[in-house]
Amino acid sequence: MSTHAISDTAQAAGAKRHGNLVGHLFNRLGMLPVLIVLYLVFYGLTVYFSADGTSNFMTADNTMNILRQVAINLVLACGMTFVILTAGIDLSVGSMLAVSAVLGMLVSLPGHAPALAIPTFLIAGLVMGMLNGSMVSFLSINPFVVTLGTMTALRGAAYLFADGTTVLNQQIPSFEWIGNGDFLGLPWLIWIAAGVVLLSWFILKKTVLGLHIYAVGGNPQAARLTGIKVSFVLLFVYSISGFFSGLAGAMSSSRLYGANGNWGVGYELDAIAAVVLGGTSLMGGVGTIWGTVIGALIIGVMNNGLTILGLSSFWQYVAKGAVIVLAVILDKWRQKQAALN
Amino acid sequence: MMTNEVILEMSGINKRFGATRALSDMRLTIRAGEIHALMGENGAGKSTLMKILSGVYQPDSGQILLDGKPIAIKGPSDGRRAGINLIYQELSVSTNLTVAENVFMGSEPRGRFGLVDHASMRMWTNDVLKMLGAPFNADTHAGKLSIAEQQQVEIARALVHKGRVLIMDEPTAALSDRETEHLFRVVRKLRDEGIAVIYISHRMAEVHALADRVTVLRDGGYVGEMTRDELDPTRIVQMMVGRPLGDFYQHKAGRVPGRMMLEVENLSGAKVKPASFSVRAGEVVGLAGLVGAGRTELARLIFGADRKHSGEIRIDGQPVQTPDPLSAIKLGIGYLPEDRKGQGLFLQLSALTNTTLNVVSQHARAGIINHKALEKLTQDAIARLNIKVPGPAGIVGGLSGGNQQKVLLARWLEIKPRVLILDEPTRGVDVGAKSEIYRIIHELSLQGVAVVVISSELPEVIGICDRVVVMREGQITGEVSGDAVTQENIMTLATHAGEPAANAPVALQAA
């Protein structure tokens, strides 16, 4: 071995250490750097394309806008995180949102029971979620199939309940605040989303149930042999996903003073995208709620930024899809780095 | 045999993974027509060395000579082209395909118009299967084969490619004694055909029965090489661990069996005919038999993992019901499953979660976990069982087999079991960890736990058990205790040497 070769290996070792450091940092921060870079890129682009050299992207108003737009998807994505952690999937969140929105609005109509609107949203969502959960856990039907079925059937139910039109009601004192009120200078929509995030984090990180969710997702056989009630855990995750969908239904119908059978079409895909962007494994057992928050924000920033740039909605789809796939490729690389450490 | 030509020579092999040095200045010389055993503890670098040889990994430095000429093995296809085939510990047979399709997967022979030539594929496969003496043919669906038969499919895959060097990584880990015997015949036959077989195993008896030459590794380095005449188990173990081990199996002293702790009466299920046996507190009872004899199935019935057809279980004299694992755990029955990765561990989760999962509810108030208490429990378990893990937060998937097994064992110790059933507790575990697991079992018995050990390794059963219950074809065929616990007696009951299984159970007692 010549000295030259030795110095080569020393350099290689140095480079490797450097690589490990970057990988380690990525591992701790997850997708946060992607979010920050994306935000800065949009800031740069909006400045570059604006007439007067100022950006209307990085303003307090617009940031609030982004957060408000993210709120509903984030609530759905939190429920989706529970489900995906058990290696399941819930395709029916958009349809559950529509059904509970329509039912809640119907209840709020004059002559019905306006005061019971909020419980209606939530209970409708919970019941539909429990229906999904029962079929997955007690009948052992594949979650994709179960929720594909309920996605389709509940979409039809939403149209039927709304009688094919939009249920409008400008007088909704009992829940007008949800979509339009502020608290301490922040819209209630954002408070509610933050509350859902905190609740989800608490359940997943601090409770026995949360630990059991990770265990069932990681290895269902071992979970059973270790005395975990697997069917209860599955019932719970689909129920909470339904419950959050009902809440999201309340949020959207309050914001728009109405509901129809078409509400929430395609929302399940944005929710799944947020969860996957957040680094939660579709195989189950791995993932965090903070990842989901970052994932939802990435999607929100993209939607908002592309709109401000005036990109056609067709190009928005292309850009959004590309970023999702690229981000997940990056995440794979990140996990490989983590595995080497 | 000593005069055979050298076909493969590896020298100066170095390999690092991040900060871990997996191999340093490793060497290995393989001759044609020899069975060359590779021995070393888990993590000694055997598998890494073999993955370098078969092109799965690239060495950081070092040289590989094939027939005296240096070759570069850049990927698994290079390895196969050079005639080097690796059969993994975990079998990679696709159970949805036929045997022939499995054998030729990725190298399907092409016929007219570039279509797959099924006729030649079947013909060549059947030729190789005949040579191996396999009881199935090219058209059999791989899903119908036993583990041992699937292994033969893998061997066939290697041979059909005109392999010159065949690497087998722990091939007997999932085989019964009878299947192992058959595998040995196949391996010897391959050797006689001039193929070099590199054989990785933890089992001294196998190496002794099979190897023409042994290379020992320790901590990623070369320790020594021995020919068949120089083989000495004690010396090999010393070379592997770098220190004398003391009496390997001797863990029986001072046991005082107490009152009846576990009584099973006429317990039956899908694959178990009515079975009765009992274990006293402080007693270690072996459950022996060939693979498929129904030992695991019986254990799962007791533990409530499968549905019972009939029978009664008494714990500490009290009749109990175990409709599901949770109720068994609440009664103080623990069951360590044989497939630790598939049925025991949560590989993506931390040592803390894996260790404390059974008792987490006891350390929670209103469903909220007391994390500090769990961390303390885990740290205690790591210290007590000598588990090598970065800390309670360390991910279990990254640990060696022995340490994974200790984590799983720790989980069951947390429930303070009255009855602990250990199913193949030392499978795929290195010598050092094995001896520690024996020590733990012995300590449990001294604390008054009733321990049941299911094991396919007879020396182990004989070494650590006070009494051995033997099963065959789903039925308990007899029981041996005291000096009657011998390999011959157990094997007689396990195979029952020609007698029908319907006979009344035999009890052999020391005179």
Chai-1 contact restraints between the chains, C-beta under 6 A:
chainA,res_idxA,chainB,res_idxB,connection_type,confidence,min_distance_angstrom,max_distance_angstrom,comment,restraint_id
A,K206,B,I368,contact,1.0,0.0,6.0,A-B,restraint_1
A,K206,B,I369,contact,1.0,0.0,6.0,A-B,restraint_2
A,T207,B,G367,contact,1.0,0.0,6.0,A-B,restraint_3
A,T207,B,I368,contact,1.0,0.0,6.0,A-B,restraint_4
A,V208,B,V360,contact,1.0,0.0,6.0,A-B,restraint_5
A,V208,B,S361,contact,1.0,0.0,6.0,A-B,restraint_6
A,V208,B,A364,contact,1.0,0.0,6.0,A-B,restraint_7
A,V208,B,G367,contact,1.0,0.0,6.0,A-B,restraint_8
A,V208,B,I369,contact,1.0,0.0,6.0,A-B,restraint_9
A,L211,B,V360,contact,1.0,0.0,6.0,A-B,restraint_10
A,A215,B,F346,contact,1.0,0.0,6.0,A-B,restraint_11
A,G218,B,F346,contact,1.0,0.0,6.0,A-B,restraint_12
A,G218,B,Q348,contact,1.0,0.0,6.0,A-B,restraint_13
A,G218,B,L349,contact,1.0,0.0,6.0,A-B,restraint_14
A,N219,B,F346,contact,1.0,0.0,6.0,A-B,restraint_15
A,Q221,B,Q343,contact,1.0,0.0,6.0,A-B,restraint_16
A,A222,B,Q343,contact,1.0,0.0,6.0,A-B,restraint_17
A,A222,B,G344,contact,1.0,0.0,6.0,A-B,restraint_18
A,L225,B,A305,contact,1.0,0.0,6.0,A-B,restraint_19
A,L225,B,P325,contact,1.0,0.0,6.0,A-B,restraint_20
A,L225,B,P337,contact,1.0,0.0,6.0,A-B,restraint_21
A,L225,B,Q343,contact,1.0,0.0,6.0,A-B,restraint_22
A,T226,B,L357,contact,1.0,0.0,6.0,A-B,restraint_23
A,T226,B,N358,contact,1.0,0.0,6.0,A-B,restraint_24
A,G227,B,P325,contact,1.0,0.0,6.0,A-B,restraint_25
A,G227,B,L326,contact,1.0,0.0,6.0,A-B,restraint_26
A,G227,B,I329,contact,1.0,0.0,6.0,A-B,restraint_27
A,G285,B,Q348,contact,1.0,0.0,6.0,A-B,restraint_28
A,V286,B,Q348,contact,1.0,0.0,6.0,A-B,restraint_29
A,L340,B,G18,contact,1.0,0.0,6.0,A-B,restraint_30
